[in-house]
Amino acid sequence: MATVFWDRKRVLMLEFMQQRTTITSEVYHKMLKKVLRANHSEQKAYNADVWCTHSASP
């Protein structure tokens, strides 16, 4: 079985499970931790090029 996590721009994680593997809360928790780490790393790369300027003067 394939498990896919994605956002609007890309696939965040694609994982293939072994046959006869049950998705328990522990397995799902591990997958979520992986995808959150992957997404966090990707977000750092995207945010590195973001500049925000603000001018409060009238």
N, C-alpha and C positions, 0 to 999 in steps of 0.2 A: 504494500500500500504506500502511496505517496502522500506526504503532508506538505502543503504549500502555504507559506505566509507571504503576503504581498501588500504593498501600499499602492498609491495611485501612479507611481513612477516606475517601480521595479519589483522584481521578486526578491524578497528579503531572505528567504530560506526555503530550500527544497530538500526534504529528507525522505529517504526510502526506509520503510520498516521491514524487518524480516518477516517471513511468513509465520502465521499463527501468533503474532504478537498482539497483545491486547493493550489498548491505550488506557492506562490507569491514570489516576490523578498524579502519581509520581512521574510517569513517563511524560505526561502533558506538561507538568511543571518544568521538567528539564528542557523540553522543547521551547517553552516560553522564555526561559532564561537565555537559551542560545539565540533566539530571534531578537530578544531585547538587546543583548550584547552586540549582535551584528548590526542592528538598526542604530544603536548608539554610535558605533564606529563610523557608519556611513554618514550619520548626521553631522559628526565632527568634520568630516571631509567636505560636506556641502556647506556647512556654516563657516568654514574657514574663509570663503570668498565673499561673505556677506558683509556689506558695510552699511552702517546706519548713521546718517548725519541728521543733526537737529539744530535748528537755529531758533532760539527763543526771542531774538531781537525783532522789534517791529519793522 
